[in-house]
Amino acid sequence: MGHVQITPSILNADFAALGAEVARIPSADWIHVDVMDNHFVPNLTFGPTMVEALARSTDIPLDAHLMIADADRHAPTYVEAGCASVTFHVEAAAAPVRLAREIRAAGGRASMALKPATPVEPYEDLLPELDMLLLMTVEPGFGGQKFLDLVLPKIRRARALMDKHGVETWLQVDGGVSLETIERCAEAGADTFVAGSAVFSADDPDAMVTALRAKADAARA
C-alpha cells in the first residue's frame, strides 16, 4: 500500500475563484478535478481549457477524473492540458489497456475508475497497467452524496488482488469521504482519498485535509 494521500475535489469549490480556492489547501497531495460531459453522467463541469488554466495557477499536481463518454479519444488531451494523473472510467473505454498505455506514454499516471456496481475481478490482469485504481463510493455525477458502505468489500477485494500481484498501484476512493467515513475506507485498503464537500464546506479547508490524513493514517496503523 502506498502512503496516505488526500486529493480534495474542486467540485464543491467556488468555480468563479478556483485559483484562490486551491490556494486554501496547500497541504493537499493532489487536486482532484471532476470532468463531466452531461452524457456519461448527468452533470456538466469543465473541459481541457479550464484544466489548463488551473494547472498554471497551482504547483499541486492535478488528478483528472474523467466522467465522460468516449474516454479513449479524450483522455490523452488531459495530460497535454497539464494533469499529472488521468482517470478514465472502464465503463466508457473501448480499449482500456491501450488507453492506459497512451496516458503513460504522454507522461501521465494512468488510472481507471469503476462505478459502485462494476466488479473489480474482471480487471485483475489490468492492474499492472495502472498507476491507480479508483473505486467510486457514490454513483458519479454530483458532489455531496452519501458514502455507500456496500463498496467496502470491493475495496478489500481490490487490495487483496493488488497484494497478490505485488503491484504498486494506488487505490483511490471517491464519494462521501469525510471524517466519519475515511477510517472505514483506509481499513479496507484504500490509500488515496478524494474529499469534496468535507474539505470545502469546512471553516478551515487545509486543517480538514490534515485531519483526514491523520484519521486515515491512524486507521491503517
C-alpha positions as a LaTeX table, in Angstrom:
\begin{tabular}{lrrr}
\hline
Residue & $x$ (\AA) & $y$ (\AA) & $z$ (\AA) \\
\hline
Met1 & 0.00 & 0.00 & 0.00 \\
Gly2 & 1.21 & 3.50 & $-0.81$ \\
His3 & 1.30 & 6.23 & 1.81 \\
Val4 & $-1.92$ & 8.08 & 2.58 \\
Gln5 & $-2.72$ & 10.85 & 0.10 \\
Ile6 & $-5.57$ & 13.34 & 0.27 \\
Thr7 & $-6.84$ & 14.62 & $-3.08$ \\
Pro8 & $-9.52$ & 17.28 & $-2.47$ \\
Ser9 & $-12.12$ & 17.62 & $-5.21$ \\
Ile10 & $-12.86$ & 21.11 & $-6.51$ \\
Leu11 & $-16.38$ & 20.01 & $-7.48$ \\
Asn12 & $-17.59$ & 21.68 & $-4.28$ \\
Ala13 & $-15.31$ & 24.73 & $-4.57$ \\
Asp14 & $-16.26$ & 28.16 & $-5.88$ \\
Phe15 & $-15.83$ & 27.75 & $-9.67$ \\
Ala16 & $-15.52$ & 31.53 & $-10.12$ \\
Ala17 & $-12.36$ & 31.61 & $-7.98$ \\
Leu18 & $-10.67$ & 28.25 & $-8.43$ \\
Gly19 & $-7.13$ & 29.61 & $-8.16$ \\
Ala20 & $-7.97$ & 31.16 & $-4.79$ \\
Glu21 & $-9.83$ & 28.04 & $-3.67$ \\
Val22 & $-6.87$ & 25.78 & $-4.47$ \\
Ala23 & $-4.59$ & 28.19 & $-2.59$ \\
Arg24 & $-6.68$ & 27.45 & 0.54 \\
Ile25 & $-5.50$ & 23.80 & 0.59 \\
Pro26 & $-1.67$ & 23.90 & 0.37 \\
Ser27 & $-1.40$ & 20.58 & 2.27 \\
Ala28 & $-3.29$ & 18.64 & $-0.41$ \\
Asp29 & $-1.27$ & 15.94 & $-2.17$ \\
Trp30 & $-3.24$ & 16.35 & $-5.39$ \\
Ile31 & $-6.15$ & 18.43 & $-6.65$ \\
His32 & $-8.96$ & 16.19 & $-7.92$ \\
Val33 & $-10.65$ & 17.67 & $-11.00$ \\
Asp34 & $-14.04$ & 16.19 & $-11.90$ \\
Val35 & $-14.56$ & 16.41 & $-15.66$ \\
Met36 & $-18.20$ & 15.68 & $-16.60$ \\
Asp37 & $-19.75$ & 15.77 & $-20.06$ \\
Asn38 & $-23.51$ & 15.62 & $-19.31$ \\
His39 & $-23.55$ & 12.34 & $-21.22$ \\
Phe40 & $-21.72$ & 9.67 & $-19.19$ \\
Val41 & $-23.07$ & 11.41 & $-16.07$ \\
Pro42 & $-26.00$ & 13.86 & $-15.75$ \\
Asn43 & $-23.87$ & 16.90 & $-15.00$ \\
Leu44 & $-21.54$ & 19.24 & $-16.87$ \\
Thr45 & $-18.36$ & 20.71 & $-15.41$ \\
Phe46 & $-15.04$ & 21.67 & $-17.01$ \\
Gly47 & $-13.05$ & 20.80 & $-20.10$ \\
Pro48 & $-9.35$ & 20.89 & $-21.03$ \\
Thr49 & $-9.14$ & 24.71 & $-21.31$ \\
Met50 & $-10.17$ & 25.23 & $-17.71$ \\
Val51 & $-7.93$ & 22.42 & $-16.55$ \\
Glu52 & $-5.02$ & 24.09 & $-18.34$ \\
Ala53 & $-5.74$ & 27.39 & $-16.56$ \\
Leu54 & $-5.92$ & 25.62 & $-13.20$ \\
Ala55 & $-2.63$ & 23.78 & $-13.84$ \\
Arg56 & $-0.97$ & 27.17 & $-14.42$ \\
Ser57 & $-2.34$ & 28.57 & $-11.16$ \\
Thr58 & $-1.04$ & 25.90 & $-8.75$ \\
Asp59 & 2.04 & 23.78 & $-8.05$ \\
Ile60 & $-0.10$ & 20.97 & $-6.61$ \\
Pro61 & $-0.41$ & 18.21 & $-9.24$ \\
Leu62 & $-3.80$ & 17.72 & $-10.87$ \\
Asp63 & $-5.67$ & 14.41 & $-10.72$ \\
Ala64 & $-8.28$ & 14.49 & $-13.52$ \\
His65 & $-11.29$ & 12.19 & $-13.11$ \\
Leu66 & $-12.95$ & 11.88 & $-16.50$ \\
Met67 & $-16.63$ & 11.06 & $-16.18$ \\
Ile68 & $-17.04$ & 11.31 & $-19.92$ \\
Ala69 & $-18.14$ & 9.12 & $-22.80$ \\
Asp70 & $-15.55$ & 8.20 & $-25.44$ \\
Ala71 & $-12.70$ & 8.30 & $-22.91$ \\
Asp72 & $-10.38$ & 6.64 & $-25.47$ \\
Arg73 & $-10.41$ & 9.76 & $-27.61$ \\
His74 & $-10.28$ & 12.45 & $-24.93$ \\
Ala75 & $-8.16$ & 11.16 & $-22.03$ \\
Pro76 & $-4.68$ & 11.90 & $-23.52$ \\
Thr77 & $-5.77$ & 15.55 & $-24.04$ \\
Tyr78 & $-5.87$ & 16.00 & $-20.27$ \\
Val79 & $-2.23$ & 15.00 & $-19.87$ \\
Glu80 & $-1.40$ & 17.63 & $-22.50$ \\
Ala81 & $-3.54$ & 20.13 & $-20.54$ \\
Gly82 & $-1.28$ & 19.65 & $-17.52$ \\
Cys83 & $-2.76$ & 16.80 & $-15.46$ \\
Ala84 & $-0.19$ & 14.58 & $-13.76$ \\
Ser85 & $-2.76$ & 11.79 & $-13.35$ \\
Val86 & $-5.71$ & 10.96 & $-15.60$ \\
Thr87 & $-8.53$ & 8.60 & $-14.62$ \\
Phe88 & $-10.87$ & 7.15 & $-17.22$ \\
His89 & $-13.98$ & 5.09 & $-16.46$ \\
Val90 & $-13.73$ & 1.49 & $-17.62$ \\
Glu91 & $-17.45$ & 1.66 & $-18.47$ \\
Ala92 & $-16.63$ & 4.41 & $-21.01$ \\
Ala93 & $-13.44$ & 2.95 & $-22.51$ \\
Ala94 & $-13.44$ & 0.63 & $-25.51$ \\
Ala95 & $-9.76$ & $-0.30$ & $-25.15$ \\
Pro96 & $-8.66$ & 0.29 & $-21.54$ \\
Val97 & $-5.20$ & $-1.28$ & $-21.85$ \\
Arg98 & $-4.33$ & 0.78 & $-24.91$ \\
Leu99 & $-5.71$ & 3.90 & $-23.25$ \\
Ala100 & $-3.71$ & 3.37 & $-20.04$ \\
Arg101 & $-0.56$ & 2.95 & $-22.16$ \\
Glu102 & $-1.36$ & 6.13 & $-24.13$ \\
Ile103 & $-1.77$ & 8.13 & $-20.93$ \\
Arg104 & 1.55 & 6.80 & $-19.63$ \\
Ala105 & 3.25 & 7.44 & $-22.96$ \\
Ala106 & 2.06 & 11.06 & $-22.80$ \\
Gly107 & 3.74 & 11.38 & $-19.39$ \\
Gly108 & 0.78 & 10.97 & $-17.05$ \\
Arg109 & $-0.11$ & 8.46 & $-14.38$ \\
Ala110 & $-2.80$ & 6.15 & $-15.77$ \\
Ser111 & $-5.81$ & 5.44 & $-13.59$ \\
Met112 & $-9.02$ & 3.51 & $-14.15$ \\
Ala113 & $-12.32$ & 4.14 & $-12.34$ \\
Leu114 & $-15.14$ & 1.72 & $-11.54$ \\
Lys115 & $-18.70$ & 2.72 & $-10.67$ \\
Pro116 & $-20.13$ & 1.15 & $-7.48$ \\
Ala117 & $-21.86$ & $-1.71$ & $-9.35$ \\
Thr118 & $-18.89$ & $-2.57$ & $-11.60$ \\
Pro119 & $-16.97$ & $-5.57$ & $-10.20$ \\
Val120 & $-13.20$ & $-5.40$ & $-9.86$ \\
Glu121 & $-12.43$ & $-9.08$ & $-10.58$ \\
Pro122 & $-12.68$ & $-8.93$ & $-14.41$ \\
Tyr123 & $-9.88$ & $-6.34$ & $-14.40$ \\
Glu124 & $-7.41$ & $-8.24$ & $-12.24$ \\
Asp125 & $-4.98$ & $-8.73$ & $-15.14$ \\
Leu126 & $-5.05$ & $-4.99$ & $-15.94$ \\
Leu127 & $-3.71$ & $-3.92$ & $-12.53$ \\
Pro128 & $-0.04$ & $-3.87$ & $-13.61$ \\
Glu129 & $-1.02$ & $-1.46$ & $-16.43$ \\
Leu130 & $-2.46$ & 1.03 & $-13.96$ \\
Asp131 & $-0.82$ & 3.54 & $-11.65$ \\
Met132 & $-4.08$ & 3.91 & $-9.73$ \\
Leu133 & $-7.48$ & 2.24 & $-9.45$ \\
Leu134 & $-10.41$ & 4.44 & $-8.42$ \\
Leu135 & $-13.39$ & 2.81 & $-6.76$ \\
Met136 & $-16.39$ & 5.15 & $-6.69$ \\
Thr137 & $-18.15$ & 5.13 & $-3.32$ \\
Val138 & $-21.16$ & 7.01 & $-4.75$ \\
Glu139 & $-22.76$ & 6.96 & $-8.20$ \\
Pro140 & $-20.71$ & 9.51 & $-10.17$ \\
Gly141 & $-22.29$ & 12.77 & $-11.23$ \\
Phe142 & $-22.76$ & 15.04 & $-8.23$ \\
Gly143 & $-20.87$ & 16.14 & $-5.14$ \\
Gly144 & $-22.25$ & 15.93 & $-1.63$ \\
Gln145 & $-23.66$ & 12.40 & $-1.87$ \\
Lys146 & $-23.78$ & 9.89 & 0.97 \\
Phe147 & $-20.99$ & 7.30 & 1.15 \\
Leu148 & $-22.06$ & 3.80 & 0.01 \\
Asp149 & $-20.88$ & 1.20 & 2.55 \\
Leu150 & $-21.67$ & $-1.53$ & 0.03 \\
Val151 & $-18.40$ & $-0.67$ & $-1.76$ \\
Leu152 & $-16.24$ & $-1.58$ & 1.28 \\
Pro153 & $-16.00$ & $-5.30$ & 0.44 \\
Lys154 & $-14.95$ & $-4.33$ & $-3.10$ \\
Ile155 & $-12.17$ & $-2.13$ & $-1.68$ \\
Arg156 & $-10.96$ & $-5.15$ & 0.35 \\
Arg157 & $-11.07$ & $-7.42$ & $-2.72$ \\
Ala158 & $-9.21$ & $-4.86$ & $-4.83$ \\
Arg159 & $-6.49$ & $-4.53$ & $-2.19$ \\
Ala160 & $-6.18$ & $-8.33$ & $-1.98$ \\
Leu161 & $-5.74$ & $-8.55$ & $-5.77$ \\
Met162 & $-3.07$ & $-5.81$ & $-5.67$ \\
Asp163 & $-1.22$ & $-7.62$ & $-2.89$ \\
Lys164 & $-1.48$ & $-10.91$ & $-4.78$ \\
His165 & 0.17 & $-9.38$ & $-7.86$ \\
Gly166 & 2.63 & $-7.24$ & $-5.90$ \\
Val167 & 1.71 & $-4.12$ & $-7.88$ \\
Glu168 & 2.47 & $-0.55$ & $-6.79$ \\
Thr169 & $-0.98$ & 0.60 & $-7.95$ \\
Trp170 & $-2.62$ & 3.20 & $-5.69$ \\
Leu171 & $-6.19$ & 2.52 & $-4.54$ \\
Gln172 & $-8.34$ & 5.65 & $-4.55$ \\
Val173 & $-11.87$ & 6.12 & $-3.23$ \\
Asp174 & $-14.18$ & 8.96 & $-4.20$ \\
Gly175 & $-17.63$ & 9.86 & $-2.90$ \\
Gly176 & $-18.89$ & 10.81 & 0.54 \\
Val177 & $-15.40$ & 10.65 & 2.05 \\
Ser178 & $-15.38$ & 12.54 & 5.36 \\
Leu179 & $-14.03$ & 12.30 & 8.91 \\
Glu180 & $-16.92$ & 9.86 & 9.54 \\
Thr181 & $-16.16$ & 7.50 & 6.63 \\
Ile182 & $-12.42$ & 7.75 & 5.85 \\
Glu183 & $-11.39$ & 5.24 & 8.55 \\
Arg184 & $-13.57$ & 2.51 & 7.02 \\
Cys185 & $-12.01$ & 3.11 & 3.60 \\
Ala186 & $-8.47$ & 3.05 & 4.99 \\
Glu187 & $-9.09$ & $-0.11$ & 7.00 \\
Ala188 & $-10.46$ & $-1.76$ & 3.83 \\
Gly189 & $-7.22$ & $-0.95$ & 2.00 \\
Ala190 & $-7.60$ & 2.42 & 0.25 \\
Asp191 & $-4.56$ & 4.74 & 0.37 \\
Thr192 & $-5.71$ & 7.73 & $-1.73$ \\
Phe193 & $-8.82$ & 9.67 & $-0.76$ \\
Val194 & $-10.94$ & 12.17 & $-2.67$ \\
Ala195 & $-12.88$ & 14.53 & $-0.41$ \\
Gly196 & $-15.02$ & 17.32 & $-1.81$ \\
Ser197 & $-17.72$ & 18.85 & 0.35 \\
Ala198 & $-15.95$ & 17.66 & 3.54 \\
Val199 & $-12.98$ & 19.90 & 2.64 \\
Phe200 & $-14.58$ & 22.92 & 1.01 \\
Ser201 & $-17.50$ & 23.26 & 3.43 \\
Ala202 & $-15.07$ & 23.26 & 6.38 \\
Asp203 & $-14.22$ & 26.56 & 8.07 \\
Asp204 & $-10.55$ & 25.77 & 7.51 \\
Pro205 & $-10.22$ & 23.54 & 4.44 \\
Asp206 & $-6.49$ & 22.94 & 4.92 \\
Ala207 & $-6.96$ & 21.85 & 8.54 \\
Met208 & $-9.59$ & 19.40 & 7.25 \\
Val209 & $-7.07$ & 17.96 & 4.76 \\
Thr210 & $-4.63$ & 17.39 & 7.64 \\
Ala211 & $-7.35$ & 15.90 & 9.87 \\
Leu212 & $-8.49$ & 13.49 & 7.13 \\
Arg213 & $-4.89$ & 12.36 & 6.55 \\
Ala214 & $-4.36$ & 11.79 & 10.28 \\
Lys215 & $-7.57$ & 9.72 & 10.56 \\
Ala216 & $-6.63$ & 7.56 & 7.57 \\
Asp217 & $-3.08$ & 7.07 & 8.90 \\
Ala218 & $-4.42$ & 6.05 & 12.31 \\
Ala219 & $-6.88$ & 3.58 & 10.77 \\
Arg220 & $-4.09$ & 1.90 & 8.84 \\
Ala221 & $-1.69$ & 1.74 & 11.77 \\
\hline
\end{tabular}
